[in-house]
Amino acid sequence: MTTPKKTTGVRVPIYLDEELTKLASYRGITKNSLIVTALWEYLKKEKGNNND
């Protein structure tokens, strides 16, 4: 069973998009996967900071 997904759009500066594309390619993953992973890590960090 797959996790339900929601499509959303995010406007980013061209330079940031280029850097994300390069990093994703270097890691052998999609840009979407890179962004989703980064967002999960950010949320984990924020939740950890809120427990102080």
C-alpha positions in Angstrom: 0.0 0.0 0.0 1.4 3.4 -0.9 1.2 6.5 1.3 -1.4 9.1 0.0 0.3 12.0 -1.7 -0.5 15.7 -2.3 1.0 17.6 -5.1 2.1 21.2 -4.3 4.1 23.8 -6.1 6.9 25.8 -4.5 8.5 28.8 -6.2 12.3 28.9 -5.6 15.1 31.1 -7.0 16.6 29.7 -10.1 20.0 29.3 -8.4 18.4 27.2 -5.6 16.7 25.0 -8.2 20.0 24.4 -10.0 21.7 23.5 -6.8 18.9 21.1 -5.8 19.1 19.5 -9.2 22.8 19.0 -9.0 22.7 17.6 -5.5 19.9 15.2 -6.3 21.8 14.0 -9.4 25.0 13.5 -7.4 23.1 11.4 -4.9 21.3 9.4 -7.6 17.8 10.5 -6.4 15.0 12.6 -7.7 14.8 16.3 -6.8 11.4 15.6 -5.2 12.9 12.9 -3.0 15.7 15.3 -1.9 13.2 18.0 -1.1 10.9 15.7 0.8 13.8 14.3 2.8 15.0 17.8 3.7 11.5 18.8 4.8 11.2 15.7 7.1 14.6 16.5 8.6 13.5 20.1 9.2 10.3 19.0 10.9 12.1 16.6 13.1 14.5 19.3 14.1 11.7 21.8 14.8 9.8 19.3 16.9 12.9 18.5 18.9 13.4 22.3 19.5 9.9 22.7 20.7 10.4 20.0 23.5 12.8 22.3 25.3 
